[in-house]
Amino acid sequence: MQARTAFRLATLKNGFQPLLTDCKRPIETGWPTRIVDEAEVLAWDRSALLSTGLKLDGDLAVIDVDVKDAPLVGALAGALDARFPGLFRYGLVRHAGGPKEAWIARVDEPFRRLASRRWYRGSDPDDPAVPKHLVECFGSLGTRQFAIDGPHSRDHSGEVSSVYRFAGGASPATTPRASLPVLPKAAYAAACNLFDEIATAAGLTAVKEARARSESAAMCFELDADMVVETREYGAMTVVELERLMRARQAREASTVRCSGSFHDRTRKRTDSHLINWGRYGLGIYDTMTETTWHRRERAPSARFEFLGQLQARNPFHE
């Protein structure tokens, strides 16, 4: 038996749902609704995939500290520890290379997602070389998994460049789920709010505010029918194919699909950086870094529509 299989079996025995992943990407179709059992985990022993994910279900919740500045991470950990000491005393701390961390615990009221603003230091928020800092909290009401073991990323030659690990050796494979602390939902909201305060005090700038000052649009109508989008769940799809998919998922009230931003920026290859949804303008692809939503080109409001909207905004009492 492979060591990773033993890790997955121990994780399952401790009350968690392990997932087969390729770095951070889940492999098995239908994983959001599938209940993994021992037989399935043993079948993965033959797989060449080395990484293991953890499905967020029931009362599980994660504070994902996507912050590339170690002092900022330390400041947030200290502020949260002072208010909710059980988080670090009994919870799990997952590392993935660099200062970024994920703090795993339970919650008294399941939720979908809470988030801070996205922050940066510098003069250009659209420069891909400028690190962006964000704290997101995920609960079981959304479709989410977190990679917890094995390779985290690979370099251009395919060699593993970073791996997942847990602080102090306490992981889902060594810690019963029932022993994790149950925090109030307010603790997760506090993590986001505290980081906003810490980032402000550190002199960082919120991306959305910077874009508002430069009058950047919140919506971008530049998607074409044959444009190819690299999705996390379904691979490469054209915009037309995505529209068919999202219409069907909308009817079933299915969870959000994620994709990369390579359709508008070749450097944006992470397939979880954009959220695909269906709304007022049909297909929408939301860029979580710039907080811009992309729509079909032909869905752009007419000049008359925009003019009427401006008039209504000037007169808020108009009905």
N, C-alpha and C positions, 0 to 999 in steps of 0.2 A: 504493500500500500504506500502511495506517495505521501510525503509529509503534508502536502497541501490538502490531501483528502482527509487525513487525520484531523487537521485544523477545521475543515468544514464539518466533519462529523461532530466534533466537540462543540462547535458553534451551534449546530442544530440541537444537540442534547441540552444545551444551556437555554433553550427556548427562543432562539433567533432563527430567522430564515436566511440561510446563505444562498448566494447566487453565483453562477459561473460567469466570469467576466474576462474580457480582454483589456487589461489595464483597468480603466474606469468604465468601459462600455459593456453592458449586459449582453449576453449571447443568446440565451434561450428565448424563443418567441413566447409571448403570453406571460412573461414573468410577473407582471403586476398582479395577476389574479391566481397564479399557480401556487399551490401549497407543496413545498419541497419535502420529500421524505428521505429516509435513510437509503432506500434502494436507488433513488435518483442521484444522491450524492456519491454513492459507490460507483455508479455508472460514469461519473465525471473523472474517475481515476484514470481512465484511458485517454482523456483529453490532454492535448499538449498545452492548453491554456493554463497559465500559472496563477492568475489573479482570482480573488474571491471578493464578492460584494455582499452587502447586508441590506436586505429590504426593510424599509421603514414601514412597519405595520403596527396596528393597535396603539399602544401608548408610547412607542418609541419616538424620539425627536432628536435632532442634531443641530448644534450651532456650528455652522461652517464659516470659519474665520479665513476668508480668502484675502488675506492681508500679507503683503510681501515685505513688511517692515517689522523686524523683530521687536523693537521698543514699543510699537503700537500694539502688537499682540500681547506683550507682557503687561502693558497698562490695562488693556481690557480684561485680561485674566485676573489681575489684581483687584480691579473694581468689582468684577462679578463674584470673586471669591469672598469679598467682604460682605456682600449682600446674600449670597447663596452658597455658603461653604460646602454644602453637600455635593455640589457639582464636581468639584475636583477631589473631594475626599472619597467619594464612592463611584463617580462616573468614569467614563473612558475617554482618554485623550489620544487621538489618532494623528500621526504625522505623515506627511507625504513628500518629504524633501523640502528644504528651506524652512522659513518661519511659519508657513501656513499650517493651521491645525483644524481639527474637527472635534468637538466636544459632544459626546454621546450620553444621553440620559433618558429619562421618561418624563411625561408631562401629564398633568391632571385633567387636561382638556385638549383633545387632539385638534390640530389646526393644519392649514395647508402651507402657507409660507409667510414669513415676516422678514423684513430686510431694512438695513440701514441705507443711507444714500451711498453712492459710489464716489470715492475720493481719489485725488491725485495731487502730486506735487510738481509744479512746473508751469509752463505758459501755454501748452497746447494739449488739451484733453483728447484730441483725435490722433495724437502721435502714438502708434502702436508700441513704441519703445518705452513709453512712460508707464510705469506700473500703476494699475488701478487697484484700489482697496475697497473691499465690500464685506459686510457681515450678513449672512443669510441664515435664517432658521427654518428648518423643514420638519413638518409633522406628517402623520400618516394619511391626512385627507388629500394629499397630493400624491402623484406617482413618482416615487424617488427611491434611489438606492445609493449606497455609498460603498466604494471599494475599500476593503479593510486589510487585505493581505496580498502579497506578491508584488509584481512590477507595477509601478505607478506611471512611468513614462519611459520612452526609448529615444535614443539619439537617431541621427540620420542613417546610421549604418545598421540600425535595428538592435543595438546593444542596450540593455537595461541601464538607464541613467539614474533612476531613483526608485525606491520601494516604499511600500506602506509599512509602518511600524507603530506600536503602541507604547506609551510612556509607562515605565515600571513593570512591563510585562503583563499588565492587566488588559486583556482583550476579550472579545466575545467568546473565544475558545476557552478562556480560563475563568470567566465571570458569569455566574447565572444571571439571566435577565432580571429576575425578581430582586436581585440585590442592587440594581441600579437605582439612584435616587429619583424620586418623583418630584419634579419641580412644578411650580405654578406656571401657567401659560405666560403670566406677567414677567417671569424670569427671562423668557426668550425675547419678549418685546424689549425688556430692559437691556439685553445684550446689544440690540440694534441701536437703541437710543444712546446708550453709553458710548458706543463707538463713534456715533455722530459727534458727541461732545468732545471725545478724545481727539478726533481728527480736526475739529475746529480749533481746539486749544493748541494743536501741533502746527497750525498754520496751513493745513491742506485746503484744497478747494473742491467743492462738490461739482461733479461733471455736469449735472443737469443745470446748475446755476450758471456755470461758465458758458454752456451752450445757449442758455437763455440770453445772456448778455451779448452774445455774438449773433443773436436772432436766428439760431439754427432751427429748422423745422422739426416738429415732433413727428410728422408723418412724411414719408417719402414714397411718391407714386412712380416707381421706376421698374417694377417687375414686369417681365415679358413672358408670354405663354411658354416659350421654349427654353427659358432660363433654367439651368440645372442647380438644384439645391441638395446639398449633402446632409441627409437626415441621420440622426443617431439610431432611430428604431427601424428604418426601412431602406437605408442606403440612399443612393443618388436617385432623385426624382425631378421631373420637370415641374414647372409651376402649375401647368394644367393637371398633371397627375396628382399634385398636392391638393388642388382644389377639389377633385373628386374624392380623395381620401378624407379631407376635412369635412366635407358635406356629410359623408357617411358617419364619421365619428361624432359630428354634432348631433345627429339624430339619436345616437346611442349615449350621448353625454359622456363621451370618453375623455380620457385625460389628455393633457397638452403634449404635443410632439415637439421634440427639440431638434435643432440643426446647427450647422456651422454658418459662419458669415462669409464663406469663400465666394459666394455668388456676387458679393459687392467688394470684397477685400481679400485678396489671395492669402494674406497673412493670418486671417481669422479662421483657422482650421478646426478649432475645438467644436465638436458636434453637440455641445450642450450650452453654447454661448447665446443662442437665439431660441425664442419660443414661437411656435407656429400655432395660430388660432384662427377662428372664424368669427367675424363680427359684422359691424355696420357696413364696412367696405369689402366684404367678402374675405378672401384670404389675407391674413396679416402675419408678418414675420417681425417679431419684436426683438430688437438688439438690446440686450441687457446692459451693455457697456455704455452705449450712447443714448439709451432710452428713446430710440427712434423706431417707429413701426413702418415696415415696408409693405406697399400694396401694389396691385396691378396698375399699370400705367393708365389704362382706360377708365379706372375707377376714380381718378382725380376729380374733385368738385369743380364745377364750372365757375367761370369768373363771376357770373350773376349770383350763384349760390354763396360764394365767398363774400361778395359785397353785402348780401342780405345778412349773413352771419356777423359781419363787422357792425352793421347797423344795430342788430339785436344786442350785441355786446356793449354798445355804447348806451343802450336804453334797457337796463336789466329788468324794468317793470313791464316791458312790452310782452304781450302774450300772443 
